[in-house]
Amino acid sequence: MADGTPGAEADREAARRFYRRLAFLTPRTLRDRWLLDMEEVLAYRLSKARGRRGRAWVWVAGTWDLLRCALEERLKPASPIGATGVNDPGDGRRSVMGWSSEARQALTSLKSSPVFVLTAVGTLTLGIGAAVATFSLVYAVLLAPLPYDDADRIVAVWPERNFNAAMVRETDLRVDGIRDASGVSFWTLMMREGEVATELTAAVVSPHHFGLLGTRPALGRDFVSDDGLPGRGGVIILSHDLWIRSFGGDPDVIGRTITISGADHERRTVIGVMPEGHRPVMRAPEAWIPIEADPALSIAADDTWWVTERFARLAPGVSLEQAQAQLRAAAQSIKDEAPTMFSQEDVDRATLRPLGGYIAGDLTAPLYTAFGAVALVLLITCANVSNLTLARGEARVRALAVRAALGAARRRIVVLLLFESLFIGVAAATLGTLLSFALLRGLIALAPDTLARLTEARIDTPVLLFALGLALVASLLSGLVPALRGSTVRATAALGGGRAESGRRTGRVTQALVAAQVALAVVVTTGSGLMLRSLTTLLSEDPGLQAEGLLTLRVNPGEDRYPTAEELTLFYESLVDEIGALPGVTGASAIHIVPGRADNWSFPTYPEGHRYAEDENVITTNFRAVLPDYFEVAGIGLLQGRTFSRLDRRDTERVVLVNRAFAERWWPGESPLGRTVRVFSTEAEPYRVVGVVDDVRQFGYDRAPSPELYYLQAQWDWQIGQTLVVRFADGDPMRHAALVQTAVHGVDSQVAISQVESMESVLGTSAATTRFLAFVLTAFGALALALGAVGVFGVTSYAVGRRVPEYGVRIALGASRESVVRVALARAASPIVPGLAVGIGLALAAAGLLEAALYGVDPVDPATLGFVTVLFVAVSALAALVPALRAGGVDPIRVLNRG
Amino acid sequence: MTPADPTRFLPLHALEFRILLVLRRGKSWGSRIVEEIEEREGGRMTLYPANLYRRVRDLVKRGLIEETDAPEGSDPRRTYLALTPLGREVTSLEAQRLRSLVHEVDALDLITDG
């Protein structure tokens, strides 16, 4: 919470945020009149605090200050003007306060058992803190409304298929149920300001993109439809971030022409700056440029097949289902007109998906799984607190019985006990919410960064309301059983006779609660076991290359500096020569899209010997351009033939390498060497296959390899940036990153460098979702296990305590101490065994929920279940052993004397 | 309304009395009040906003202190507080009450006895 910024105004702002967040705690009479003054005093406190720890203490003490006042204000009898509140005479006025006397008694009673309060609040704090942090993620990604006009009417159109600009236009025209269909794609552009070259990610969008979302630039103007005509669109809209970073926030940037290459125009005029905090639909680009397309082109004639996402708005009064049926019909008519462009499968997949679910994508299941796990953990903590309260209630049986004997209504006793739980719940929710700030920071750091919305998770009003709700639910859950039990205490118990009978019944309830805890903990722990196995299986998959010791960095010299393909090839050759000669480097080469990145180039492919039928959909294949020696440097195995060398030049025969999957797909059982491949069309120049290389998992560990074509950069006309791959003989390649960057700028000082990362880290990103879920579930699993152990320990201690006389008699009658320990242990096992059995049953029933998140592990995995069972037996035995040993150590003489 | 009987406000809560004592020396505002009280308590007391302002609110409500004009050029977000004539009277009465209490304690010689 502390922002650490010096200066009175920063402190003042921090104080203001604090009271805004905790507004629900602040008594109304203070909030309405004295809030500014309270902020001033808190800012003063902050200014006096020393260091981070001092400030942290101010936040804790400030929260406690509010909480205490809120409680005391609510419990205080309505004091007439003149009474001072503290020295209130305490006459009959209190009766109008309803339950306030119970609440006060509950506070007094809690004050007298600090150990109980600490344990109960501490346990619940852990559960609530974890639940609040997880909920804030779920809320940010899945539940929070998107910041667009009528966001629930915006849909993703026909996902999982690339469009061209003509198809976006046609879809909009032919489907009456949607309007403003807008395409989005992400390109890398090169911006040059003086001597400085930077690469930036731009979203290429339909001109009415911002109109669809209901947003517009904060400065300057939006795109207009003319900007989308070919040759007209030399315009660009900057993100707030880029505007500040590269143009110093200068408002005069509007109308300026900047040098920016990589898409149609060399120079573009800045027409707008988006507002700070504008949330882009998918990834966050640094700038937006319009899609330029000739409105007269047919779908078949338009070659802009790179429009990766489409969004549109449902027309008024049209349901998603109606619009979807219209889309399906339109897709069919588009296929009929251009049969080679689409397969029937494509048409069948023509769907509309609500924007929110589409954006959350792959994270929906992991987040709900994590949330489910944390809910179980919270139930376990509630059961634990229930048990603690029961054990304490047992000790208080006489006091309660006296109250009952004096005529206290059953309702009043229930209320008293519920108030105790409520205070514990509220205290735990407050501390848990504070804890959740730290937990959330950790969760965000661990979470896959594929989604901008995740990092927006924060503890805000909805999350605080959730925490408040949790406090009430946790109080009820953990307090209800003890409260109902406590209220059945009879006056006869006060005479002493009821204790044994009441204890027996409490014992049964306690045992049932422990069994429930064990069962829930088994479910969570099984989940974490499965995710850990899944993660290790995933990471042990062979990526197809030797990632260790490999550094990757993207370089882009820009189009204008090396205008011919020969010059560009010479530039790259001198670049890898220079880097290859650096100390510690054992090889250097380049590929235009490094494995593990989400980008892809994929082209229609015409392999020799295959003729497509008239209406057959042309297969596209992943395409990569590489420099000679790429396969040797990356450690990708050569299976047949040869790889590229510098003898392959622009003026020698055009050659291509294919991977194993490509060879098996097109020429099964035959040698691909000497065959030819064309891309784009049957008229294109043929490339001869000279070698077959091993498969590489281009899109991460969890995706099977797909067919690939490798072309040589020197024989490929498109001028493109490359990703250098540099192999080092020793250790972490990132240590040498600066050296390599200096070498690149030694060859050409204006080359833009980006995405400097080790190959291991690039590939690791693709396992991020699994890693995130594995970590979260493991943490929750460990917590569940620990809480389960505490439960077993508690119930065994309690049982041993109650049976001290019995054990004393047994020992006096000649039983060995070992046999007494055995008896105590066997009794401890009685809730554990059914708990384990039920837990395993639940884990099996819930296995299906995890299935989608698992990789290479069966959701019903005997090894994991076996391990979890052994773990629980061992941990429970340990937890029961300490009290059981105490049973063996009972002194029979003292017991008999007392009895 | 008949003038309030100052004795019915006694005894005062310790923090309220502290606030009144600060204001007895002149008008003041939140953090300045906190600073003075803490200084006089010699570090035995740390005041937080809610606790302070609910006392301030009650004192205002009971007519012992009131909001007053801020000096030229001061931070407009600050509320300046001052004693009312009634507050002045109550402060004196409380002081007398405490003094007689101290006399009583002295007579018993409790402090030297430990």
Interface residues (C-beta under 8 A of the other chain):
Chain A: T26 P27 T29 L30 R33 W34 L36 D37 M38 E39 E40 V41 L42 A43 Y44 R45 A61 G62 W64 D65 L66 R68 C69 A70 E73 I81 G82 T84 G85 V86 N87
Chain B: A4 R8 F9 P11 L12 H13 E16 W29 G30 S31 V34 E35 T46 L47 Y48 P49 A50 N51 L52 Y53 R54 V56 R57 D58 K61 R62 G63 D75 R77 R78 T79
